């Protein structure tokens, strides 16, 4: 084993991590003519949003559906 082998491994790990982190910042698909990585934003009527809020309020405390909605960006 070479004396600087540990340093070489550290550099490779840092390069892999940087590549992963930077690829997460991509805003466009690599496919030609592809869409961006974010889905389109759907606009709902106010009445529809109010109905959804009422239905959400009817869910039991600690509901998994309510938790999943809270986790959405």
HTML snippet that shows the backbone in 3Dmol.js (N, CA, C, O; Angstrom):
<script src="https://3Dmol.org/build/3Dmol-min.js"></script>
<div id="view" style="width:600px;height:400px;position:relative"></div>
<script>
const pdb = `
ATOM      1  N   UNK A   1       0.840  -1.176   0.000  1.00  0.00           N
ATOM      2  CA  UNK A   1       0.000   0.000   0.000  1.00  0.00           C
ATOM      3  C   UNK A   1       0.885   1.239   0.000  1.00  0.00           C
ATOM      4  O   UNK A   1       1.874   1.320   0.729  1.00  0.00           O
ATOM      5  N   UNK A   2       0.509   2.195  -0.828  1.00  0.00           N
ATOM      6  CA  UNK A   2       1.279   3.427  -0.908  1.00  0.00           C
ATOM      7  C   UNK A   2       0.917   4.345   0.262  1.00  0.00           C
ATOM      8  O   UNK A   2      -0.209   4.285   0.755  1.00  0.00           O
ATOM      9  N   UNK A   3       1.836   5.185   0.713  1.00  0.00           N
ATOM     10  CA  UNK A   3       1.553   6.073   1.840  1.00  0.00           C
ATOM     11  C   UNK A   3       0.417   7.063   1.577  1.00  0.00           C
ATOM     12  O   UNK A   3      -0.272   7.469   2.513  1.00  0.00           O
ATOM     13  N   UNK A   4       0.216   7.450   0.334  1.00  0.00           N
ATOM     14  CA  UNK A   4      -0.822   8.439   0.051  1.00  0.00           C
ATOM     15  C   UNK A   4      -2.119   7.791  -0.437  1.00  0.00           C
ATOM     16  O   UNK A   4      -2.985   8.486  -0.969  1.00  0.00           O
ATOM     17  N   UNK A   5      -2.269   6.482  -0.267  1.00  0.00           N
ATOM     18  CA  UNK A   5      -3.451   5.767  -0.747  1.00  0.00           C
ATOM     19  C   UNK A   5      -4.722   6.260  -0.050  1.00  0.00           C
ATOM     20  O   UNK A   5      -5.765   6.381  -0.693  1.00  0.00           O
ATOM     21  N   UNK A   6      -4.653   6.544   1.246  1.00  0.00           N
ATOM     22  CA  UNK A   6      -5.815   7.044   1.977  1.00  0.00           C
ATOM     23  C   UNK A   6      -6.272   8.385   1.441  1.00  0.00           C
ATOM     24  O   UNK A   6      -7.472   8.647   1.359  1.00  0.00           O
ATOM     25  N   UNK A   7      -5.333   9.229   1.079  1.00  0.00           N
ATOM     26  CA  UNK A   7      -5.654  10.543   0.527  1.00  0.00           C
ATOM     27  C   UNK A   7      -6.337  10.384  -0.829  1.00  0.00           C
ATOM     28  O   UNK A   7      -7.269  11.120  -1.153  1.00  0.00           O
ATOM     29  N   UNK A   8      -5.871   9.424  -1.613  1.00  0.00           N
ATOM     30  CA  UNK A   8      -6.451   9.177  -2.924  1.00  0.00           C
ATOM     31  C   UNK A   8      -7.900   8.710  -2.779  1.00  0.00           C
ATOM     32  O   UNK A   8      -8.768   9.129  -3.545  1.00  0.00           O
ATOM     33  N   UNK A   9      -8.159   7.844  -1.801  1.00  0.00           N
ATOM     34  CA  UNK A   9      -9.523   7.363  -1.572  1.00  0.00           C
ATOM     35  C   UNK A   9     -10.422   8.516  -1.134  1.00  0.00           C
ATOM     36  O   UNK A   9     -11.573   8.607  -1.561  1.00  0.00           O
ATOM     37  N   UNK A  10      -9.905   9.381  -0.297  1.00  0.00           N
ATOM     38  CA  UNK A  10     -10.677  10.521   0.177  1.00  0.00           C
ATOM     39  C   UNK A  10     -11.051  11.435  -0.991  1.00  0.00           C
ATOM     40  O   UNK A  10     -12.170  11.943  -1.053  1.00  0.00           O
ATOM     41  N   UNK A  11     -10.124  11.637  -1.902  1.00  0.00           N
ATOM     42  CA  UNK A  11     -10.406  12.468  -3.075  1.00  0.00           C
ATOM     43  C   UNK A  11     -11.491  11.842  -3.939  1.00  0.00           C
ATOM     44  O   UNK A  11     -12.373  12.543  -4.436  1.00  0.00           O
ATOM     45  N   UNK A  12     -11.432  10.518  -4.121  1.00  0.00           N
ATOM     46  CA  UNK A  12     -12.456   9.839  -4.918  1.00  0.00           C
ATOM     47  C   UNK A  12     -13.825   9.946  -4.263  1.00  0.00           C
ATOM     48  O   UNK A  12     -14.827  10.176  -4.941  1.00  0.00           O
ATOM     49  N   UNK A  13     -13.869   9.779  -2.955  1.00  0.00           N
ATOM     50  CA  UNK A  13     -15.136   9.899  -2.230  1.00  0.00           C
ATOM     51  C   UNK A  13     -15.683  11.315  -2.364  1.00  0.00           C
ATOM     52  O   UNK A  13     -16.878  11.501  -2.597  1.00  0.00           O
ATOM     53  N   UNK A  14     -14.815  12.313  -2.219  1.00  0.00           N
ATOM     54  CA  UNK A  14     -15.249  13.705  -2.357  1.00  0.00           C
ATOM     55  C   UNK A  14     -15.767  13.971  -3.769  1.00  0.00           C
ATOM     56  O   UNK A  14     -16.762  14.677  -3.931  1.00  0.00           O
ATOM     57  N   UNK A  15     -15.122  13.429  -4.777  1.00  0.00           N
ATOM     58  CA  UNK A  15     -15.557  13.619  -6.160  1.00  0.00           C
ATOM     59  C   UNK A  15     -16.913  12.968  -6.392  1.00  0.00           C
ATOM     60  O   UNK A  15     -17.775  13.550  -7.051  1.00  0.00           O
ATOM     61  N   UNK A  16     -17.109  11.774  -5.862  1.00  0.00           N
ATOM     62  CA  UNK A  16     -18.401  11.086  -6.011  1.00  0.00           C
ATOM     63  C   UNK A  16     -19.504  11.879  -5.320  1.00  0.00           C
ATOM     64  O   UNK A  16     -20.582  12.064  -5.885  1.00  0.00           O
ATOM     65  N   UNK A  17     -19.244  12.346  -4.106  1.00  0.00           N
ATOM     66  CA  UNK A  17     -20.254  13.121  -3.384  1.00  0.00           C
ATOM     67  C   UNK A  17     -20.588  14.424  -4.103  1.00  0.00           C
ATOM     68  O   UNK A  17     -21.757  14.800  -4.188  1.00  0.00           O
ATOM     69  N   UNK A  18     -19.586  15.109  -4.615  1.00  0.00           N
ATOM     70  CA  UNK A  18     -19.831  16.350  -5.346  1.00  0.00           C
ATOM     71  C   UNK A  18     -20.662  16.083  -6.593  1.00  0.00           C
ATOM     72  O   UNK A  18     -21.552  16.866  -6.924  1.00  0.00           O
ATOM     73  N   UNK A  19     -20.381  14.994  -7.282  1.00  0.00           N
ATOM     74  CA  UNK A  19     -21.143  14.636  -8.476  1.00  0.00           C
ATOM     75  C   UNK A  19     -22.593  14.362  -8.131  1.00  0.00           C
ATOM     76  O   UNK A  19     -23.494  14.816  -8.836  1.00  0.00           O
ATOM     77  N   UNK A  20     -22.829  13.628  -7.061  1.00  0.00           N
ATOM     78  CA  UNK A  20     -24.197  13.328  -6.636  1.00  0.00           C
ATOM     79  C   UNK A  20     -24.930  14.602  -6.265  1.00  0.00           C
ATOM     80  O   UNK A  20     -26.064  14.811  -6.695  1.00  0.00           O
ATOM     81  N   UNK A  21     -24.300  15.457  -5.473  1.00  0.00           N
ATOM     82  CA  UNK A  21     -24.955  16.689  -5.028  1.00  0.00           C
ATOM     83  C   UNK A  21     -25.254  17.609  -6.205  1.00  0.00           C
ATOM     84  O   UNK A  21     -26.333  18.199  -6.268  1.00  0.00           O
ATOM     85  N   UNK A  22     -24.326  17.737  -7.128  1.00  0.00           N
ATOM     86  CA  UNK A  22     -24.539  18.615  -8.270  1.00  0.00           C
ATOM     87  C   UNK A  22     -25.582  18.066  -9.233  1.00  0.00           C
ATOM     88  O   UNK A  22     -26.308  18.837  -9.860  1.00  0.00           O
ATOM     89  N   UNK A  23     -25.667  16.741  -9.360  1.00  0.00           N
ATOM     90  CA  UNK A  23     -26.677  16.186 -10.255  1.00  0.00           C
ATOM     91  C   UNK A  23     -28.073  16.398  -9.687  1.00  0.00           C
ATOM     92  O   UNK A  23     -29.046  16.409 -10.441  1.00  0.00           O
ATOM     93  N   UNK A  24     -28.193  16.567  -8.373  1.00  0.00           N
ATOM     94  CA  UNK A  24     -29.479  16.860  -7.764  1.00  0.00           C
ATOM     95  C   UNK A  24     -29.960  18.259  -8.083  1.00  0.00           C
ATOM     96  O   UNK A  24     -31.138  18.560  -7.892  1.00  0.00           O
ATOM     97  N   UNK A  25     -29.083  19.121  -8.564  1.00  0.00           N
ATOM     98  CA  UNK A  25     -29.447  20.496  -8.914  1.00  0.00           C
ATOM     99  C   UNK A  25     -29.913  20.612 -10.355  1.00  0.00           C
ATOM    100  O   UNK A  25     -30.259  21.707 -10.796  1.00  0.00           O
ATOM    101  N   UNK A  26     -29.931  19.526 -11.091  1.00  0.00           N
ATOM    102  CA  UNK A  26     -30.319  19.582 -12.497  1.00  0.00           C
ATOM    103  C   UNK A  26     -31.756  20.068 -12.622  1.00  0.00           C
ATOM    104  O   UNK A  26     -32.639  19.634 -11.883  1.00  0.00           O
ATOM    105  N   UNK A  27     -31.976  20.973 -13.565  1.00  0.00           N
ATOM    106  CA  UNK A  27     -33.327  21.495 -13.770  1.00  0.00           C
ATOM    107  C   UNK A  27     -33.930  21.019 -15.078  1.00  0.00           C
ATOM    108  O   UNK A  27     -35.102  21.282 -15.349  1.00  0.00           O
ATOM    109  N   UNK A  28     -33.158  20.331 -15.883  1.00  0.00           N
ATOM    110  CA  UNK A  28     -33.646  19.874 -17.174  1.00  0.00           C
ATOM    111  C   UNK A  28     -33.281  18.410 -17.344  1.00  0.00           C
ATOM    112  O   UNK A  28     -32.209  17.968 -16.931  1.00  0.00           O
ATOM    113  N   UNK A  29     -34.181  17.675 -17.954  1.00  0.00           N
ATOM    114  CA  UNK A  29     -33.937  16.266 -18.227  1.00  0.00           C
ATOM    115  C   UNK A  29     -32.801  16.124 -19.232  1.00  0.00           C
ATOM    116  O   UNK A  29     -32.576  17.018 -20.048  1.00  0.00           O
ATOM    117  N   UNK A  30     -32.090  15.011 -19.176  1.00  0.00           N
ATOM    118  CA  UNK A  30     -31.007  14.792 -20.132  1.00  0.00           C
ATOM    119  C   UNK A  30     -31.543  14.310 -21.472  1.00  0.00           C
ATOM    120  O   UNK A  30     -30.805  14.295 -22.457  1.00  0.00           O
ATOM    121  N   UNK A  31     -32.830  13.910 -21.530  1.00  0.00           N
ATOM    122  CA  UNK A  31     -33.425  13.507 -22.797  1.00  0.00           C
ATOM    123  C   UNK A  31     -33.616  14.737 -23.677  1.00  0.00           C
ATOM    124  O   UNK A  31     -33.970  15.810 -23.187  1.00  0.00           O
ATOM    125  N   UNK A  32     -33.382  14.580 -24.963  1.00  0.00           N
ATOM    126  CA  UNK A  32     -33.556  15.693 -25.892  1.00  0.00           C
ATOM    127  C   UNK A  32     -35.036  16.054 -25.949  1.00  0.00           C
ATOM    128  O   UNK A  32     -35.885  15.190 -26.170  1.00  0.00           O
ATOM    129  N   UNK A  33     -35.338  17.332 -25.748  1.00  0.00           N
ATOM    130  CA  UNK A  33     -36.718  17.795 -25.795  1.00  0.00           C
ATOM    131  C   UNK A  33     -37.521  17.405 -24.569  1.00  0.00           C
ATOM    132  O   UNK A  33     -38.746  17.520 -24.570  1.00  0.00           O
ATOM    133  N   UNK A  34     -36.845  16.943 -23.519  1.00  0.00           N
ATOM    134  CA  UNK A  34     -37.537  16.500 -22.321  1.00  0.00           C
ATOM    135  C   UNK A  34     -38.026  17.654 -21.466  1.00  0.00           C
ATOM    136  O   UNK A  34     -37.595  18.796 -21.627  1.00  0.00           O
ATOM    137  N   UNK A  35     -38.917  17.340 -20.571  1.00  0.00           N
ATOM    138  CA  UNK A  35     -39.436  18.321 -19.627  1.00  0.00           C
ATOM    139  C   UNK A  35     -38.409  18.542 -18.531  1.00  0.00           C
ATOM    140  O   UNK A  35     -37.446  17.783 -18.422  1.00  0.00           O
ATOM    141  N   UNK A  36     -38.605  19.577 -17.713  1.00  0.00           N
ATOM    142  CA  UNK A  36     -37.763  19.793 -16.550  1.00  0.00           C
ATOM    143  C   UNK A  36     -38.022  18.697 -15.527  1.00  0.00           C
ATOM    144  O   UNK A  36     -38.932  17.889 -15.711  1.00  0.00           O
ATOM    145  N   UNK A  37     -37.253  18.653 -14.470  1.00  0.00           N
ATOM    146  CA  UNK A  37     -37.403  17.588 -13.481  1.00  0.00           C
ATOM    147  C   UNK A  37     -38.593  17.808 -12.564  1.00  0.00           C
ATOM    148  O   UNK A  37     -39.030  16.867 -11.902  1.00  0.00           O
ATOM    149  N   UNK A  38     -39.133  19.021 -12.503  1.00  0.00           N
ATOM    150  CA  UNK A  38     -40.282  19.305 -11.643  1.00  0.00           C
ATOM    151  C   UNK A  38     -41.573  19.144 -12.431  1.00  0.00           C
ATOM    152  O   UNK A  38     -41.662  19.583 -13.578  1.00  0.00           O
ATOM    153  N   UNK A  39     -42.571  18.517 -11.824  1.00  0.00           N
ATOM    154  CA  UNK A  39     -43.850  18.381 -12.528  1.00  0.00           C
ATOM    155  C   UNK A  39     -44.533  19.741 -12.633  1.00  0.00           C
ATOM    156  O   UNK A  39     -44.226  20.650 -11.863  1.00  0.00           O
ATOM    157  N   UNK A  40     -45.455  19.883 -13.579  1.00  0.00           N
ATOM    158  CA  UNK A  40     -46.149  21.169 -13.714  1.00  0.00           C
ATOM    159  C   UNK A  40     -47.026  21.435 -12.490  1.00  0.00           C
ATOM    160  O   UNK A  40     -47.520  20.502 -11.857  1.00  0.00           O
ATOM    161  N   UNK A  41     -47.211  22.696 -12.169  1.00  0.00           N
ATOM    162  CA  UNK A  41     -48.053  23.090 -11.039  1.00  0.00           C
ATOM    163  C   UNK A  41     -49.503  23.128 -11.518  1.00  0.00           C
ATOM    164  O   UNK A  41     -49.826  23.785 -12.508  1.00  0.00           O
ATOM    165  N   UNK A  42     -50.366  22.414 -10.799  1.00  0.00           N
ATOM    166  CA  UNK A  42     -51.783  22.377 -11.144  1.00  0.00           C
ATOM    167  C   UNK A  42     -52.499  23.434 -10.314  1.00  0.00           C
ATOM    168  O   UNK A  42     -52.330  23.498  -9.096  1.00  0.00           O
ATOM    169  N   UNK A  43     -53.297  24.257 -10.976  1.00  0.00           N
ATOM    170  CA  UNK A  43     -54.062  25.277 -10.267  1.00  0.00           C
ATOM    171  C   UNK A  43     -55.486  24.764 -10.056  1.00  0.00           C
ATOM    172  O   UNK A  43     -56.137  24.312 -10.998  1.00  0.00           O
ATOM    173  N   UNK A  44     -55.968  24.838  -8.803  1.00  0.00           N
ATOM    174  CA  UNK A  44     -57.307  24.389  -8.462  1.00  0.00           C
ATOM    175  C   UNK A  44     -58.180  25.592  -8.122  1.00  0.00           C
ATOM    176  O   UNK A  44     -57.695  26.593  -7.595  1.00  0.00           O
ATOM    177  N   UNK A  45     -59.473  25.482  -8.429  1.00  0.00           N
ATOM    178  CA  UNK A  45     -60.419  26.541  -8.088  1.00  0.00           C
ATOM    179  C   UNK A  45     -60.495  26.677  -6.571  1.00  0.00           C
ATOM    180  O   UNK A  45     -60.232  25.714  -5.851  1.00  0.00           O
ATOM    181  N   UNK A  46     -60.848  27.849  -6.085  1.00  0.00           N
ATOM    182  CA  UNK A  46     -60.968  28.104  -4.638  1.00  0.00           C
ATOM    183  C   UNK A  46     -61.969  27.155  -3.988  1.00  0.00           C
ATOM    184  O   UNK A  46     -61.730  26.660  -2.887  1.00  0.00           O
ATOM    185  N   UNK A  47     -63.093  26.898  -4.664  1.00  0.00           N
ATOM    186  CA  UNK A  47     -64.108  25.999  -4.112  1.00  0.00           C
ATOM    187  C   UNK A  47     -63.546  24.593  -3.916  1.00  0.00           C
ATOM    188  O   UNK A  47     -63.815  23.935  -2.911  1.00  0.00           O
ATOM    189  N   UNK A  48     -62.769  24.154  -4.884  1.00  0.00           N
ATOM    190  CA  UNK A  48     -62.164  22.833  -4.805  1.00  0.00           C
ATOM    191  C   UNK A  48     -61.161  22.763  -3.650  1.00  0.00           C
ATOM    192  O   UNK A  48     -61.114  21.771  -2.923  1.00  0.00           O
ATOM    193  N   UNK A  49     -60.360  23.821  -3.484  1.00  0.00           N
ATOM    194  CA  UNK A  49     -59.393  23.877  -2.394  1.00  0.00           C
ATOM    195  C   UNK A  49     -60.103  23.878  -1.038  1.00  0.00           C
ATOM    196  O   UNK A  49     -59.654  23.223  -0.098  1.00  0.00           O
ATOM    197  N   UNK A  50     -61.220  24.621  -0.940  1.00  0.00           N
ATOM    198  CA  UNK A  50     -61.976  24.669   0.315  1.00  0.00           C
ATOM    199  C   UNK A  50     -62.543  23.294   0.647  1.00  0.00           C
ATOM    200  O   UNK A  50     -62.511  22.867   1.801  1.00  0.00           O
ATOM    201  N   UNK A  51     -63.060  22.604  -0.361  1.00  0.00           N
ATOM    202  CA  UNK A  51     -63.590  21.251  -0.141  1.00  0.00           C
ATOM    203  C   UNK A  51     -62.481  20.301   0.318  1.00  0.00           C
ATOM    204  O   UNK A  51     -62.695  19.482   1.212  1.00  0.00           O
ATOM    205  N   UNK A  52     -61.304  20.408  -0.287  1.00  0.00           N
ATOM    206  CA  UNK A  52     -60.171  19.566   0.101  1.00  0.00           C
ATOM    207  C   UNK A  52     -59.759  19.852   1.541  1.00  0.00           C
ATOM    208  O   UNK A  52     -59.438  18.928   2.289  1.00  0.00           O
ATOM    209  N   UNK A  53     -59.764  21.129   1.938  1.00  0.00           N
ATOM    210  CA  UNK A  53     -59.410  21.497   3.313  1.00  0.00           C
ATOM    211  C   UNK A  53     -60.425  20.927   4.302  1.00  0.00           C
ATOM    212  O   UNK A  53     -60.051  20.463   5.379  1.00  0.00           O
ATOM    213  N   UNK A  54     -61.703  20.959   3.941  1.00  0.00           N
ATOM    214  CA  UNK A  54     -62.733  20.387   4.814  1.00  0.00           C
ATOM    215  C   UNK A  54     -62.553  18.884   4.964  1.00  0.00           C
ATOM    216  O   UNK A  54     -62.672  18.351   6.068  1.00  0.00           O
ATOM    217  N   UNK A  55     -62.268  18.202   3.872  1.00  0.00           N
ATOM    218  CA  UNK A  55     -62.048  16.755   3.921  1.00  0.00           C
ATOM    219  C   UNK A  55     -60.803  16.415   4.736  1.00  0.00           C
ATOM    220  O   UNK A  55     -60.794  15.431   5.475  1.00  0.00           O
ATOM    221  N   UNK A  56     -59.762  17.219   4.606  1.00  0.00           N
ATOM    222  CA  UNK A  56     -58.537  17.003   5.374  1.00  0.00           C
ATOM    223  C   UNK A  56     -58.800  17.177   6.864  1.00  0.00           C
ATOM    224  O   UNK A  56     -58.254  16.440   7.685  1.00  0.00           O
ATOM    225  N   UNK A  57     -59.631  18.147   7.211  1.00  0.00           N
ATOM    226  CA  UNK A  57     -59.958  18.391   8.612  1.00  0.00           C
ATOM    227  C   UNK A  57     -60.738  17.224   9.220  1.00  0.00           C
ATOM    228  O   UNK A  57     -60.697  17.026  10.434  1.00  0.00           O
ATOM    229  N   UNK A  58     -61.446  16.450   8.394  1.00  0.00           N
ATOM    230  CA  UNK A  58     -62.226  15.311   8.884  1.00  0.00           C
ATOM    231  C   UNK A  58     -61.365  14.080   9.168  1.00  0.00           C
ATOM    232  O   UNK A  58     -61.819  13.150   9.834  1.00  0.00           O
ATOM    233  N   UNK A  59     -60.140  14.069   8.674  1.00  0.00           N
ATOM    234  CA  UNK A  59     -59.267  12.915   8.908  1.00  0.00           C
ATOM    235  C   UNK A  59     -58.899  12.828  10.384  1.00  0.00           C
ATOM    236  O   UNK A  59     -58.773  13.851  11.058  1.00  0.00           O
ATOM    237  N   UNK A  60     -58.726  11.599  10.889  1.00  0.00           N
ATOM    238  CA  UNK A  60     -58.350  11.463  12.296  1.00  0.00           C
ATOM    239  C   UNK A  60     -56.962  12.035  12.578  1.00  0.00           C
ATOM    240  O   UNK A  60     -56.110  12.104  11.692  1.00  0.00           O
ATOM    241  N   UNK A  61     -56.752  12.441  13.826  1.00  0.00           N
ATOM    242  CA  UNK A  61     -55.460  12.985  14.254  1.00  0.00           C
ATOM    243  C   UNK A  61     -54.359  11.960  13.983  1.00  0.00           C
ATOM    244  O   UNK A  61     -54.511  10.784  14.313  1.00  0.00           O
ATOM    245  N   UNK A  62     -53.260  12.399  13.389  1.00  0.00           N
ATOM    246  CA  UNK A  62     -52.140  11.499  13.091  1.00  0.00           C
ATOM    247  C   UNK A  62     -52.349  10.682  11.830  1.00  0.00           C
ATOM    248  O   UNK A  62     -51.661   9.683  11.621  1.00  0.00           O
ATOM    249  N   UNK A  63     -53.286  11.087  10.990  1.00  0.00           N
ATOM    250  CA  UNK A  63     -53.576  10.362   9.753  1.00  0.00           C
ATOM    251  C   UNK A  63     -52.336  10.315   8.862  1.00  0.00           C
ATOM    252  O   UNK A  63     -51.615  11.305   8.743  1.00  0.00           O
ATOM    253  N   UNK A  64     -52.092   9.171   8.243  1.00  0.00           N
ATOM    254  CA  UNK A  64     -50.937   9.046   7.359  1.00  0.00           C
ATOM    255  C   UNK A  64     -51.104   9.914   6.116  1.00  0.00           C
ATOM    256  O   UNK A  64     -50.123  10.444   5.593  1.00  0.00           O
ATOM    257  N   UNK A  65     -52.334  10.064   5.640  1.00  0.00           N
ATOM    258  CA  UNK A  65     -52.576  10.908   4.469  1.00  0.00           C
ATOM    259  C   UNK A  65     -52.234  12.363   4.789  1.00  0.00           C
ATOM    260  O   UNK A  65     -51.584  13.040   3.992  1.00  0.00           O
ATOM    261  N   UNK A  66     -52.669  12.840   5.948  1.00  0.00           N
ATOM    262  CA  UNK A  66     -52.364  14.207   6.351  1.00  0.00           C
ATOM    263  C   UNK A  66     -50.850  14.404   6.499  1.00  0.00           C
ATOM    264  O   UNK A  66     -50.316  15.454   6.143  1.00  0.00           O
ATOM    265  N   UNK A  67     -50.174  13.394   7.021  1.00  0.00           N
ATOM    266  CA  UNK A  67     -48.710  13.476   7.175  1.00  0.00           C
ATOM    267  C   UNK A  67     -48.013  13.532   5.820  1.00  0.00           C
ATOM    268  O   UNK A  67     -47.054  14.282   5.638  1.00  0.00           O
ATOM    269  N   UNK A  68     -48.506  12.726   4.862  1.00  0.00           N
ATOM    270  CA  UNK A  68     -47.913  12.737   3.531  1.00  0.00           C
ATOM    271  C   UNK A  68     -48.120  14.089   2.850  1.00  0.00           C
ATOM    272  O   UNK A  68     -47.220  14.580   2.169  1.00  0.00           O
ATOM    273  N   UNK A  69     -49.285  14.691   3.025  1.00  0.00           N
ATOM    274  CA  UNK A  69     -49.544  16.002   2.435  1.00  0.00           C
ATOM    275  C   UNK A  69     -48.655  17.066   3.060  1.00  0.00           C
ATOM    276  O   UNK A  69     -48.203  17.984   2.376  1.00  0.00           O
ATOM    277  N   UNK A  70     -48.408  16.948   4.330  1.00  0.00           N
ATOM    278  CA  UNK A  70     -47.543  17.917   5.029  1.00  0.00           C
ATOM    279  C   UNK A  70     -46.094  17.793   4.563  1.00  0.00           C
ATOM    280  O   UNK A  70     -45.348  18.772   4.599  1.00  0.00           O
ATOM    281  N   UNK A  71     -45.689  16.599   4.127  1.00  0.00           N
ATOM    282  CA  UNK A  71     -44.330  16.376   3.662  1.00  0.00           C
ATOM    283  C   UNK A  71     -44.100  16.896   2.256  1.00  0.00           C
ATOM    284  O   UNK A  71     -42.949  17.033   1.842  1.00  0.00           O
ATOM    285  N   UNK A  72     -45.144  17.188   1.515  1.00  0.00           N
ATOM    286  CA  UNK A  72     -45.002  17.645   0.124  1.00  0.00           C
ATOM    287  C   UNK A  72     -44.352  19.025   0.112  1.00  0.00           C
ATOM    288  O   UNK A  72     -44.608  19.854   0.985  1.00  0.00           O
ATOM    289  N   UNK A  73     -43.493  19.259  -0.906  1.00  0.00           N
ATOM    290  CA  UNK A  73     -42.840  20.565  -1.004  1.00  0.00           C
ATOM    291  C   UNK A  73     -43.793  21.667  -1.343  1.00  0.00           C
ATOM    292  O   UNK A  73     -43.384  22.823  -1.459  1.00  0.00           O
TER     293      UNK A  73
END
`;
const viewer = $3Dmol.createViewer("view");
viewer.addModel(pdb, "pdb");
viewer.setStyle({}, {cartoon: {color: "spectrum"}});
viewer.zoomTo();
viewer.render();
</script>
